Structure formats: structure tokens, C-alpha cells
Amino acid sequence: MAMATIKCEFPRHQAMLTLREPHYKGNGVIEYEEVARVPVFVWPNPTMDGLFVVEHQDGTVQRVQPDSLTFLGSKELFDQYDWSQQ
């Protein structure tokens, strides 16, 4: 019996993912500092725990908090914006 290959694609949205690192203060408070922004594709629906699945340019995926994402409405705006200035 021949096996059929089925390709399933989800519509994904372009966004920038903000990467943050924790910095500990002397009084036990943790502050997060933005260290980079990277372009990602965001899957259309959040997970059951409210996280979004993002796909990086190298094909890896991860779950992220919604406040780490900045969506852009069009490919033209996405490509024109210089995130290094933020």
C-alpha cells in the first residue's frame, strides 16, 4: 500500500520577538533587560496556557509570552523597520 504525504500549512503572522535576560538586584528583585529582537513567524492560535508558538528563521519553534511579540501589519512594514534602533 502506498503512503500518501500530506502537507499541512498554518497561516502565520510576521512579528518581532523580544529577547530578555534577567538581572538580579541586591534586594531580591528581578528585572528583565531587552537584549535583542529577532524576526519570527507566529502560529495563529495561542496554546491552552496562553503562550504563542513562534517559528524562527532556522525552523526551530518555541512557546513565548504574548507580551514578547510585536506584530507588523504587512511584509513591507516588517522589512522596512530598523529594529536595531530600539
HTML snippet that shows the backbone in 3Dmol.js (N, CA, C, O; Angstrom):
<script src="https://3Dmol.org/build/3Dmol-min.js"></script>
<div id="view" style="width:600px;height:400px;position:relative"></div>
<script>
const pdb = `
ATOM      1  N   MET A   1       0.842  -1.179   0.000  1.00  0.00           N
ATOM      2  CA  MET A   1       0.000   0.000   0.000  1.00  0.00           C
ATOM      3  C   MET A   1       0.893   1.250   0.000  1.00  0.00           C
ATOM      4  O   MET A   1       1.823   1.354   0.800  1.00  0.00           O
ATOM      5  N   ALA A   2       0.610   2.163  -0.875  1.00  0.00           N
ATOM      6  CA  ALA A   2       1.392   3.396  -0.986  1.00  0.00           C
ATOM      7  C   ALA A   2       0.992   4.371   0.108  1.00  0.00           C
ATOM      8  O   ALA A   2      -0.187   4.511   0.435  1.00  0.00           O
ATOM      9  N   MET A   3       1.982   5.037   0.664  1.00  0.00           N
ATOM     10  CA  MET A   3       1.743   6.037   1.704  1.00  0.00           C
ATOM     11  C   MET A   3       1.588   7.407   1.047  1.00  0.00           C
ATOM     12  O   MET A   3       2.375   7.782   0.178  1.00  0.00           O
ATOM     13  N   ALA A   4       0.592   8.129   1.461  1.00  0.00           N
ATOM     14  CA  ALA A   4       0.368   9.481   0.940  1.00  0.00           C
ATOM     15  C   ALA A   4       1.055  10.484   1.853  1.00  0.00           C
ATOM     16  O   ALA A   4       1.043  10.334   3.075  1.00  0.00           O
ATOM     17  N   THR A   5       1.640  11.486   1.267  1.00  0.00           N
ATOM     18  CA  THR A   5       2.244  12.563   2.029  1.00  0.00           C
ATOM     19  C   THR A   5       1.266  13.721   2.065  1.00  0.00           C
ATOM     20  O   THR A   5       0.817  14.211   1.029  1.00  0.00           O
ATOM     21  N   ILE A   6       0.951  14.142   3.264  1.00  0.00           N
ATOM     22  CA  ILE A   6       0.023  15.258   3.432  1.00  0.00           C
ATOM     23  C   ILE A   6       0.795  16.427   4.027  1.00  0.00           C
ATOM     24  O   ILE A   6       1.467  16.292   5.050  1.00  0.00           O
ATOM     25  N   LYS A   7       0.688  17.552   3.383  1.00  0.00           N
ATOM     26  CA  LYS A   7       1.342  18.758   3.860  1.00  0.00           C
ATOM     27  C   LYS A   7       0.281  19.672   4.451  1.00  0.00           C
ATOM     28  O   LYS A   7      -0.681  20.046   3.781  1.00  0.00           O
ATOM     29  N   CYS A   8       0.470  20.021   5.703  1.00  0.00           N
ATOM     30  CA  CYS A   8      -0.486  20.892   6.396  1.00  0.00           C
ATOM     31  C   CYS A   8       0.212  22.202   6.706  1.00  0.00           C
ATOM     32  O   CYS A   8       1.249  22.209   7.368  1.00  0.00           O
ATOM     33  N   GLU A   9      -0.336  23.301   6.242  1.00  0.00           N
ATOM     34  CA  GLU A   9       0.254  24.607   6.494  1.00  0.00           C
ATOM     35  C   GLU A   9      -0.730  25.475   7.258  1.00  0.00           C
ATOM     36  O   GLU A   9      -1.929  25.482   6.979  1.00  0.00           O
ATOM     37  N   PHE A  10      -0.195  26.207   8.230  1.00  0.00           N
ATOM     38  CA  PHE A  10      -0.999  27.142   9.006  1.00  0.00           C
ATOM     39  C   PHE A  10      -0.636  28.557   8.572  1.00  0.00           C
ATOM     40  O   PHE A  10       0.534  28.848   8.321  1.00  0.00           O
ATOM     41  N   PRO A  11      -1.619  29.429   8.481  1.00  0.00           N
ATOM     42  CA  PRO A  11      -1.277  30.819   8.185  1.00  0.00           C
ATOM     43  C   PRO A  11      -0.521  31.394   9.380  1.00  0.00           C
ATOM     44  O   PRO A  11      -0.988  31.306  10.515  1.00  0.00           O
ATOM     45  N   ARG A  12       0.630  31.974   9.127  1.00  0.00           N
ATOM     46  CA  ARG A  12       1.438  32.522  10.212  1.00  0.00           C
ATOM     47  C   ARG A  12       1.609  34.018  10.004  1.00  0.00           C
ATOM     48  O   ARG A  12       1.574  34.512   8.877  1.00  0.00           O
ATOM     49  N   HIS A  13       1.793  34.718  11.089  1.00  0.00           N
ATOM     50  CA  HIS A  13       1.946  36.168  11.046  1.00  0.00           C
ATOM     51  C   HIS A  13       3.394  36.521  11.355  1.00  0.00           C
ATOM     52  O   HIS A  13       4.037  35.882  12.188  1.00  0.00           O
ATOM     53  N   GLN A  14       3.897  37.546  10.675  1.00  0.00           N
ATOM     54  CA  GLN A  14       5.252  38.013  10.937  1.00  0.00           C
ATOM     55  C   GLN A  14       5.243  38.888  12.176  1.00  0.00           C
ATOM     56  O   GLN A  14       4.319  39.670  12.399  1.00  0.00           O
ATOM     57  N   ALA A  15       6.289  38.742  12.977  1.00  0.00           N
ATOM     58  CA  ALA A  15       6.413  39.543  14.188  1.00  0.00           C
ATOM     59  C   ALA A  15       7.877  39.609  14.589  1.00  0.00           C
ATOM     60  O   ALA A  15       8.721  38.896  14.047  1.00  0.00           O
ATOM     61  N   MET A  16       8.154  40.467  15.537  1.00  0.00           N
ATOM     62  CA  MET A  16       9.481  40.530  16.140  1.00  0.00           C
ATOM     63  C   MET A  16       9.345  39.993  17.565  1.00  0.00           C
ATOM     64  O   MET A  16       8.433  40.369  18.302  1.00  0.00           O
ATOM     65  N   LEU A  17      10.269  39.109  17.935  1.00  0.00           N
ATOM     66  CA  LEU A  17      10.295  38.533  19.271  1.00  0.00           C
ATOM     67  C   LEU A  17      11.356  39.260  20.081  1.00  0.00           C
ATOM     68  O   LEU A  17      12.516  39.320  19.675  1.00  0.00           O
ATOM     69  N   THR A  18      10.968  39.807  21.216  1.00  0.00           N
ATOM     70  CA  THR A  18      11.895  40.489  22.108  1.00  0.00           C
ATOM     71  C   THR A  18      12.528  39.461  23.031  1.00  0.00           C
ATOM     72  O   THR A  18      11.830  38.741  23.743  1.00  0.00           O
ATOM     73  N   LEU A  19      13.852  39.398  23.014  1.00  0.00           N
ATOM     74  CA  LEU A  19      14.589  38.502  23.896  1.00  0.00           C
ATOM     75  C   LEU A  19      15.047  39.291  25.104  1.00  0.00           C
ATOM     76  O   LEU A  19      15.613  40.376  24.967  1.00  0.00           O
ATOM     77  N   ARG A  20      14.803  38.750  26.285  1.00  0.00           N
ATOM     78  CA  ARG A  20      15.148  39.435  27.536  1.00  0.00           C
ATOM     79  C   ARG A  20      15.977  38.513  28.419  1.00  0.00           C
ATOM     80  O   ARG A  20      15.817  37.292  28.393  1.00  0.00           O
ATOM     81  N   GLU A  21      16.873  39.123  29.205  1.00  0.00           N
ATOM     82  CA  GLU A  21      17.668  38.385  30.175  1.00  0.00           C
ATOM     83  C   GLU A  21      17.403  38.941  31.560  1.00  0.00           C
ATOM     84  O   GLU A  21      17.249  40.151  31.724  1.00  0.00           O
ATOM     85  N   PRO A  22      17.348  38.059  32.574  1.00  0.00           N
ATOM     86  CA  PRO A  22      17.109  38.544  33.935  1.00  0.00           C
ATOM     87  C   PRO A  22      18.358  39.184  34.538  1.00  0.00           C
ATOM     88  O   PRO A  22      19.483  38.743  34.299  1.00  0.00           O
ATOM     89  N   HIS A  23      18.133  40.221  35.314  1.00  0.00           N
ATOM     90  CA  HIS A  23      19.185  40.871  36.088  1.00  0.00           C
ATOM     91  C   HIS A  23      18.685  40.966  37.519  1.00  0.00           C
ATOM     92  O   HIS A  23      17.597  41.478  37.781  1.00  0.00           O
ATOM     93  N   TYR A  24      19.493  40.466  38.436  1.00  0.00           N
ATOM     94  CA  TYR A  24      19.094  40.416  39.836  1.00  0.00           C
ATOM     95  C   TYR A  24      19.640  41.626  40.576  1.00  0.00           C
ATOM     96  O   TYR A  24      20.812  41.982  40.454  1.00  0.00           O
ATOM     97  N   LYS A  25      18.765  42.243  41.341  1.00  0.00           N
ATOM     98  CA  LYS A  25      19.169  43.395  42.147  1.00  0.00           C
ATOM     99  C   LYS A  25      19.461  42.912  43.562  1.00  0.00           C
ATOM    100  O   LYS A  25      19.072  41.806  43.938  1.00  0.00           O
ATOM    101  N   GLY A  26      20.132  43.725  44.330  1.00  0.00           N
ATOM    102  CA  GLY A  26      20.536  43.351  45.679  1.00  0.00           C
ATOM    103  C   GLY A  26      19.394  43.009  46.618  1.00  0.00           C
ATOM    104  O   GLY A  26      19.585  42.228  47.550  1.00  0.00           O
ATOM    105  N   ASN A  27      18.218  43.568  46.400  1.00  0.00           N
ATOM    106  CA  ASN A  27      17.087  43.336  47.296  1.00  0.00           C
ATOM    107  C   ASN A  27      16.222  42.153  46.860  1.00  0.00           C
ATOM    108  O   ASN A  27      15.099  41.998  47.342  1.00  0.00           O
ATOM    109  N   GLY A  28      16.733  41.319  45.954  1.00  0.00           N
ATOM    110  CA  GLY A  28      15.996  40.135  45.511  1.00  0.00           C
ATOM    111  C   GLY A  28      15.038  40.376  44.362  1.00  0.00           C
ATOM    112  O   GLY A  28      14.342  39.454  43.937  1.00  0.00           O
ATOM    113  N   VAL A  29      14.989  41.600  43.850  1.00  0.00           N
ATOM    114  CA  VAL A  29      14.104  41.926  42.739  1.00  0.00           C
ATOM    115  C   VAL A  29      14.768  41.519  41.428  1.00  0.00           C
ATOM    116  O   VAL A  29      15.963  41.735  41.230  1.00  0.00           O
ATOM    117  N   ILE A  30      13.984  40.936  40.549  1.00  0.00           N
ATOM    118  CA  ILE A  30      14.486  40.554  39.235  1.00  0.00           C
ATOM    119  C   ILE A  30      13.922  41.516  38.203  1.00  0.00           C
ATOM    120  O   ILE A  30      12.708  41.703  38.120  1.00  0.00           O
ATOM    121  N   GLU A  31      14.793  42.122  37.422  1.00  0.00           N
ATOM    122  CA  GLU A  31      14.371  42.953  36.295  1.00  0.00           C
ATOM    123  C   GLU A  31      14.861  42.300  35.016  1.00  0.00           C
ATOM    124  O   GLU A  31      15.933  41.696  34.989  1.00  0.00           O
ATOM    125  N   TYR A  32      14.078  42.424  33.963  1.00  0.00           N
ATOM    126  CA  TYR A  32      14.446  41.837  32.682  1.00  0.00           C
ATOM    127  C   TYR A  32      14.866  42.933  31.728  1.00  0.00           C
ATOM    128  O   TYR A  32      14.153  43.919  31.540  1.00  0.00           O
ATOM    129  N   GLU A  33      16.029  42.753  31.126  1.00  0.00           N
ATOM    130  CA  GLU A  33      16.563  43.729  30.184  1.00  0.00           C
ATOM    131  C   GLU A  33      16.472  43.169  28.774  1.00  0.00           C
ATOM    132  O   GLU A  33      16.829  42.018  28.524  1.00  0.00           O
ATOM    133  N   GLU A  34      15.988  44.002  27.853  1.00  0.00           N
ATOM    134  CA  GLU A  34      15.917  43.591  26.445  1.00  0.00           C
ATOM    135  C   GLU A  34      17.325  43.497  25.888  1.00  0.00           C
ATOM    136  O   GLU A  34      18.116  44.434  26.005  1.00  0.00           O
ATOM    137  N   VAL A  35      17.635  42.346  25.274  1.00  0.00           N
ATOM    138  CA  VAL A  35      18.969  42.158  24.706  1.00  0.00           C
ATOM    139  C   VAL A  35      18.949  42.062  23.184  1.00  0.00           C
ATOM    140  O   VAL A  35      19.969  42.297  22.537  1.00  0.00           O
ATOM    141  N   ALA A  36      17.796  41.717  22.607  1.00  0.00           N
ATOM    142  CA  ALA A  36      17.718  41.610  21.141  1.00  0.00           C
ATOM    143  C   ALA A  36      16.266  41.483  20.707  1.00  0.00           C
ATOM    144  O   ALA A  36      15.378  41.182  21.504  1.00  0.00           O
ATOM    145  N   ARG A  37      16.053  41.722  19.424  1.00  0.00           N
ATOM    146  CA  ARG A  37      14.769  41.447  18.768  1.00  0.00           C
ATOM    147  C   ARG A  37      15.071  40.642  17.520  1.00  0.00           C
ATOM    148  O   ARG A  37      15.962  40.980  16.742  1.00  0.00           O
ATOM    149  N   VAL A  38      14.314  39.571  17.344  1.00  0.00           N
ATOM    150  CA  VAL A  38      14.543  38.699  16.189  1.00  0.00           C
ATOM    151  C   VAL A  38      13.233  38.499  15.440  1.00  0.00           C
ATOM    152  O   VAL A  38      12.171  38.437  16.058  1.00  0.00           O
ATOM    153  N   PRO A  39      13.298  38.398  14.096  1.00  0.00           N
ATOM    154  CA  PRO A  39      12.076  38.160  13.324  1.00  0.00           C
ATOM    155  C   PRO A  39      11.621  36.715  13.482  1.00  0.00           C
ATOM    156  O   PRO A  39      12.436  35.792  13.480  1.00  0.00           O
ATOM    157  N   VAL A  40      10.315  36.529  13.619  1.00  0.00           N
ATOM    158  CA  VAL A  40       9.728  35.198  13.760  1.00  0.00           C
ATOM    159  C   VAL A  40       8.402  35.151  13.012  1.00  0.00           C
ATOM    160  O   VAL A  40       7.848  36.180  12.626  1.00  0.00           O
ATOM    161  N   PHE A  41       7.907  33.925  12.817  1.00  0.00           N
ATOM    162  CA  PHE A  41       6.557  33.706  12.324  1.00  0.00           C
ATOM    163  C   PHE A  41       5.744  33.166  13.496  1.00  0.00           C
ATOM    164  O   PHE A  41       6.192  32.261  14.201  1.00  0.00           O
ATOM    165  N   VAL A  42       4.548  33.721  13.705  1.00  0.00           N
ATOM    166  CA  VAL A  42       3.709  33.333  14.834  1.00  0.00           C
ATOM    167  C   VAL A  42       2.544  32.488  14.335  1.00  0.00           C
ATOM    168  O   VAL A  42       1.840  32.881  13.405  1.00  0.00           O
ATOM    169  N   TRP A  43       2.345  31.335  14.949  1.00  0.00           N
ATOM    170  CA  TRP A  43       1.219  30.477  14.609  1.00  0.00           C
ATOM    171  C   TRP A  43      -0.065  31.162  15.040  1.00  0.00           C
ATOM    172  O   TRP A  43      -0.037  31.979  15.960  1.00  0.00           O
ATOM    173  N   PRO A  44      -1.196  30.854  14.401  1.00  0.00           N
ATOM    174  CA  PRO A  44      -2.402  31.667  14.557  1.00  0.00           C
ATOM    175  C   PRO A  44      -3.082  31.633  15.921  1.00  0.00           C
ATOM    176  O   PRO A  44      -3.706  32.623  16.301  1.00  0.00           O
ATOM    177  N   ASN A  45      -2.989  30.548  16.667  1.00  0.00           N
ATOM    178  CA  ASN A  45      -3.736  30.462  17.925  1.00  0.00           C
ATOM    179  C   ASN A  45      -2.809  30.194  19.095  1.00  0.00           C
ATOM    180  O   ASN A  45      -1.836  29.451  18.959  1.00  0.00           O
ATOM    181  N   PRO A  46      -3.103  30.796  20.252  1.00  0.00           N
ATOM    182  CA  PRO A  46      -2.278  30.514  21.430  1.00  0.00           C
ATOM    183  C   PRO A  46      -2.527  29.092  21.945  1.00  0.00           C
ATOM    184  O   PRO A  46      -3.528  28.459  21.609  1.00  0.00           O
ATOM    185  N   THR A  47      -1.604  28.613  22.755  1.00  0.00           N
ATOM    186  CA  THR A  47      -1.752  27.305  23.379  1.00  0.00           C
ATOM    187  C   THR A  47      -2.780  27.410  24.507  1.00  0.00           C
ATOM    188  O   THR A  47      -3.271  28.497  24.811  1.00  0.00           O
ATOM    189  N   MET A  48      -3.094  26.282  25.116  1.00  0.00           N
ATOM    190  CA  MET A  48      -4.070  26.268  26.212  1.00  0.00           C
ATOM    191  C   MET A  48      -3.618  27.119  27.401  1.00  0.00           C
ATOM    192  O   MET A  48      -4.453  27.617  28.156  1.00  0.00           O
ATOM    193  N   ASP A  49      -2.316  27.289  27.571  1.00  0.00           N
ATOM    194  CA  ASP A  49      -1.809  28.096  28.681  1.00  0.00           C
ATOM    195  C   ASP A  49      -1.513  29.543  28.283  1.00  0.00           C
ATOM    196  O   ASP A  49      -0.850  30.261  29.031  1.00  0.00           O
ATOM    197  N   GLY A  50      -1.997  29.982  27.111  1.00  0.00           N
ATOM    198  CA  GLY A  50      -1.905  31.381  26.700  1.00  0.00           C
ATOM    199  C   GLY A  50      -0.604  31.781  26.032  1.00  0.00           C
ATOM    200  O   GLY A  50      -0.380  32.967  25.792  1.00  0.00           O
ATOM    201  N   LEU A  51       0.255  30.827  25.729  1.00  0.00           N
ATOM    202  CA  LEU A  51       1.512  31.130  25.055  1.00  0.00           C
ATOM    203  C   LEU A  51       1.325  31.029  23.545  1.00  0.00           C
ATOM    204  O   LEU A  51       0.418  30.346  23.068  1.00  0.00           O
ATOM    205  N   PHE A  52       2.185  31.709  22.800  1.00  0.00           N
ATOM    206  CA  PHE A  52       2.150  31.626  21.346  1.00  0.00           C
ATOM    207  C   PHE A  52       3.318  30.789  20.858  1.00  0.00           C
ATOM    208  O   PHE A  52       4.419  30.862  21.403  1.00  0.00           O
ATOM    209  N   VAL A  53       3.069  29.996  19.829  1.00  0.00           N
ATOM    210  CA  VAL A  53       4.127  29.208  19.193  1.00  0.00           C
ATOM    211  C   VAL A  53       4.726  30.062  18.090  1.00  0.00           C
ATOM    212  O   VAL A  53       4.016  30.547  17.209  1.00  0.00           O
ATOM    213  N   VAL A  54       6.051  30.243  18.148  1.00  0.00           N
ATOM    214  CA  VAL A  54       6.749  31.021  17.125  1.00  0.00           C
ATOM    215  C   VAL A  54       7.761  30.126  16.423  1.00  0.00           C
ATOM    216  O   VAL A  54       8.326  29.204  17.012  1.00  0.00           O
ATOM    217  N   GLU A  55       7.974  30.427  15.142  1.00  0.00           N
ATOM    218  CA  GLU A  55       8.955  29.700  14.345  1.00  0.00           C
ATOM    219  C   GLU A  55      10.063  30.664  13.957  1.00  0.00           C
ATOM    220  O   GLU A  55       9.810  31.715  13.369  1.00  0.00           O
ATOM    221  N   HIS A  56      11.288  30.296  14.289  1.00  0.00           N
ATOM    222  CA  HIS A  56      12.450  31.116  13.965  1.00  0.00           C
ATOM    223  C   HIS A  56      12.876  30.866  12.522  1.00  0.00           C
ATOM    224  O   HIS A  56      12.409  29.921  11.887  1.00  0.00           O
ATOM    225  N   GLN A  57      13.757  31.707  12.011  1.00  0.00           N
ATOM    226  CA  GLN A  57      14.209  31.596  10.632  1.00  0.00           C
ATOM    227  C   GLN A  57      14.919  30.278  10.354  1.00  0.00           C
ATOM    228  O   GLN A  57      14.916  29.808   9.216  1.00  0.00           O
ATOM    229  N   ASP A  58      15.531  29.669  11.376  1.00  0.00           N
ATOM    230  CA  ASP A  58      16.217  28.393  11.168  1.00  0.00           C
ATOM    231  C   ASP A  58      15.279  27.196  11.283  1.00  0.00           C
ATOM    232  O   ASP A  58      15.721  26.051  11.181  1.00  0.00           O
ATOM    233  N   GLY A  59      13.976  27.453  11.497  1.00  0.00           N
ATOM    234  CA  GLY A  59      12.988  26.389  11.555  1.00  0.00           C
ATOM    235  C   GLY A  59      12.666  25.891  12.953  1.00  0.00           C
ATOM    236  O   GLY A  59      11.729  25.111  13.118  1.00  0.00           O
ATOM    237  N   THR A  60      13.407  26.314  13.959  1.00  0.00           N
ATOM    238  CA  THR A  60      13.106  25.895  15.325  1.00  0.00           C
ATOM    239  C   THR A  60      11.858  26.614  15.822  1.00  0.00           C
ATOM    240  O   THR A  60      11.545  27.718  15.377  1.00  0.00           O
ATOM    241  N   VAL A  61      11.161  25.983  16.738  1.00  0.00           N
ATOM    242  CA  VAL A  61       9.955  26.576  17.299  1.00  0.00           C
ATOM    243  C   VAL A  61      10.080  26.662  18.814  1.00  0.00           C
ATOM    244  O   VAL A  61      10.815  25.892  19.433  1.00  0.00           O
ATOM    245  N   GLN A  62       9.361  27.597  19.396  1.00  0.00           N
ATOM    246  CA  GLN A  62       9.306  27.728  20.840  1.00  0.00           C
ATOM    247  C   GLN A  62       8.003  28.402  21.227  1.00  0.00           C
ATOM    248  O   GLN A  62       7.348  29.023  20.391  1.00  0.00           O
ATOM    249  N   ARG A  63       7.630  28.284  22.482  1.00  0.00           N
ATOM    250  CA  ARG A  63       6.452  28.969  23.019  1.00  0.00           C
ATOM    251  C   ARG A  63       6.912  30.220  23.750  1.00  0.00           C
ATOM    252  O   ARG A  63       7.892  30.190  24.495  1.00  0.00           O
ATOM    253  N   VAL A  64       6.198  31.322  23.532  1.00  0.00           N
ATOM    254  CA  VAL A  64       6.590  32.594  24.147  1.00  0.00           C
ATOM    255  C   VAL A  64       5.367  33.300  24.720  1.00  0.00           C
ATOM    256  O   VAL A  64       4.229  33.033  24.331  1.00  0.00           O
ATOM    257  N   GLN A  65       5.633  34.203  25.650  1.00  0.00           N
ATOM    258  CA  GLN A  65       4.585  35.040  26.219  1.00  0.00           C
ATOM    259  C   GLN A  65       4.116  36.047  25.176  1.00  0.00           C
ATOM    260  O   GLN A  65       4.926  36.525  24.382  1.00  0.00           O
ATOM    261  N   PRO A  66       2.830  36.380  25.159  1.00  0.00           N
ATOM    262  CA  PRO A  66       2.331  37.334  24.152  1.00  0.00           C
ATOM    263  C   PRO A  66       2.981  38.710  24.238  1.00  0.00           C
ATOM    264  O   PRO A  66       3.110  39.389  23.219  1.00  0.00           O
ATOM    265  N   ASP A  67       3.395  39.138  25.439  1.00  0.00           N
ATOM    266  CA  ASP A  67       3.993  40.474  25.558  1.00  0.00           C
ATOM    267  C   ASP A  67       5.417  40.533  24.995  1.00  0.00           C
ATOM    268  O   ASP A  67       6.023  41.604  24.971  1.00  0.00           O
ATOM    269  N   SER A  68       5.956  39.401  24.543  1.00  0.00           N
ATOM    270  CA  SER A  68       7.273  39.378  23.910  1.00  0.00           C
ATOM    271  C   SER A  68       7.192  39.589  22.404  1.00  0.00           C
ATOM    272  O   SER A  68       8.221  39.654  21.730  1.00  0.00           O
ATOM    273  N   LEU A  69       5.975  39.697  21.869  1.00  0.00           N
ATOM    274  CA  LEU A  69       5.781  39.787  20.423  1.00  0.00           C
ATOM    275  C   LEU A  69       5.326  41.177  20.003  1.00  0.00           C
ATOM    276  O   LEU A  69       4.505  41.804  20.673  1.00  0.00           O
ATOM    277  N   THR A  70       5.867  41.648  18.893  1.00  0.00           N
ATOM    278  CA  THR A  70       5.421  42.882  18.261  1.00  0.00           C
ATOM    279  C   THR A  70       5.041  42.524  16.831  1.00  0.00           C
ATOM    280  O   THR A  70       5.898  42.170  16.022  1.00  0.00           O
ATOM    281  N   PHE A  71       3.744  42.619  16.524  1.00  0.00           N
ATOM    282  CA  PHE A  71       3.257  42.262  15.195  1.00  0.00           C
ATOM    283  C   PHE A  71       3.339  43.460  14.268  1.00  0.00           C
ATOM    284  O   PHE A  71       3.158  44.603  14.687  1.00  0.00           O
ATOM    285  N   LEU A  72       3.612  43.182  13.011  1.00  0.00           N
ATOM    286  CA  LEU A  72       3.586  44.214  11.988  1.00  0.00           C
ATOM    287  C   LEU A  72       2.545  43.817  10.963  1.00  0.00           C
ATOM    288  O   LEU A  72       2.421  42.643  10.615  1.00  0.00           O
ATOM    289  N   GLY A  73       1.795  44.799  10.479  1.00  0.00           N
ATOM    290  CA  GLY A  73       0.653  44.519   9.636  1.00  0.00           C
ATOM    291  C   GLY A  73       0.948  44.050   8.226  1.00  0.00           C
ATOM    292  O   GLY A  73       0.096  43.413   7.606  1.00  0.00           O
ATOM    293  N   SER A  74       2.115  44.340   7.703  1.00  0.00           N
ATOM    294  CA  SER A  74       2.382  43.942   6.323  1.00  0.00           C
ATOM    295  C   SER A  74       3.846  43.581   6.158  1.00  0.00           C
ATOM    296  O   SER A  74       4.685  43.998   6.957  1.00  0.00           O
ATOM    297  N   LYS A  75       4.155  42.818   5.141  1.00  0.00           N
ATOM    298  CA  LYS A  75       5.535  42.432   4.871  1.00  0.00           C
ATOM    299  C   LYS A  75       6.390  43.662   4.573  1.00  0.00           C
ATOM    300  O   LYS A  75       7.557  43.718   4.962  1.00  0.00           O
ATOM    301  N   GLU A  76       5.816  44.640   3.889  1.00  0.00           N
ATOM    302  CA  GLU A  76       6.571  45.847   3.560  1.00  0.00           C
ATOM    303  C   GLU A  76       7.001  46.582   4.832  1.00  0.00           C
ATOM    304  O   GLU A  76       8.159  46.981   4.953  1.00  0.00           O
ATOM    305  N   LEU A  77       6.084  46.762   5.772  1.00  0.00           N
ATOM    306  CA  LEU A  77       6.438  47.414   7.031  1.00  0.00           C
ATOM    307  C   LEU A  77       7.447  46.576   7.809  1.00  0.00           C
ATOM    308  O   LEU A  77       8.389  47.110   8.394  1.00  0.00           O
ATOM    309  N   PHE A  78       7.246  45.286   7.810  1.00  0.00           N
ATOM    310  CA  PHE A  78       8.146  44.377   8.511  1.00  0.00           C
ATOM    311  C   PHE A  78       9.571  44.512   7.973  1.00  0.00           C
ATOM    312  O   PHE A  78      10.523  44.603   8.748  1.00  0.00           O
ATOM    313  N   ASP A  79       9.715  44.525   6.665  1.00  0.00           N
ATOM    314  CA  ASP A  79      11.034  44.600   6.042  1.00  0.00           C
ATOM    315  C   ASP A  79      11.670  45.977   6.154  1.00  0.00           C
ATOM    316  O   ASP A  79      12.896  46.084   6.144  1.00  0.00           O
ATOM    317  N   GLN A  80      10.869  47.036   6.261  1.00  0.00           N
ATOM    318  CA  GLN A  80      11.403  48.396   6.290  1.00  0.00           C
ATOM    319  C   GLN A  80      11.816  48.848   7.686  1.00  0.00           C
ATOM    320  O   GLN A  80      12.661  49.734   7.811  1.00  0.00           O
ATOM    321  N   TYR A  81      11.257  48.275   8.718  1.00  0.00           N
ATOM    322  CA  TYR A  81      11.510  48.758  10.071  1.00  0.00           C
ATOM    323  C   TYR A  81      12.908  48.353  10.530  1.00  0.00           C
ATOM    324  O   TYR A  81      13.302  47.195  10.390  1.00  0.00           O
ATOM    325  N   ASP A  82      13.648  49.302  11.071  1.00  0.00           N
ATOM    326  CA  ASP A  82      15.012  49.038  11.559  1.00  0.00           C
ATOM    327  C   ASP A  82      14.935  48.821  13.067  1.00  0.00           C
ATOM    328  O   ASP A  82      14.918  49.779  13.840  1.00  0.00           O
ATOM    329  N   TRP A  83      14.890  47.565  13.475  1.00  0.00           N
ATOM    330  CA  TRP A  83      14.735  47.225  14.897  1.00  0.00           C
ATOM    331  C   TRP A  83      16.004  47.477  15.692  1.00  0.00           C
ATOM    332  O   TRP A  83      15.946  47.490  16.921  1.00  0.00           O
ATOM    333  N   SER A  84      17.134  47.674  15.057  1.00  0.00           N
ATOM    334  CA  SER A  84      18.382  47.898  15.785  1.00  0.00           C
ATOM    335  C   SER A  84      18.366  49.236  16.515  1.00  0.00           C
ATOM    336  O   SER A  84      19.166  49.445  17.427  1.00  0.00           O
ATOM    337  N   GLN A  85      17.485  50.132  16.140  1.00  0.00           N
ATOM    338  CA  GLN A  85      17.398  51.439  16.768  1.00  0.00           C
ATOM    339  C   GLN A  85      16.558  51.430  18.037  1.00  0.00           C
ATOM    340  O   GLN A  85      16.507  52.441  18.738  1.00  0.00           O
ATOM    341  N   GLN A  86      15.908  50.333  18.350  1.00  0.00           N
ATOM    342  CA  GLN A  86      15.022  50.262  19.529  1.00  0.00           C
ATOM    343  C   GLN A  86      15.775  49.852  20.753  1.00  0.00           C
ATOM    344  O   GLN A  86      15.190  49.743  21.830  1.00  0.00           O
TER     345      GLN A  86
END
`;
const viewer = $3Dmol.createViewer("view");
viewer.addModel(pdb, "pdb");
viewer.setStyle({}, {cartoon: {color: "spectrum"}});
viewer.zoomTo();
viewer.render();
</script>
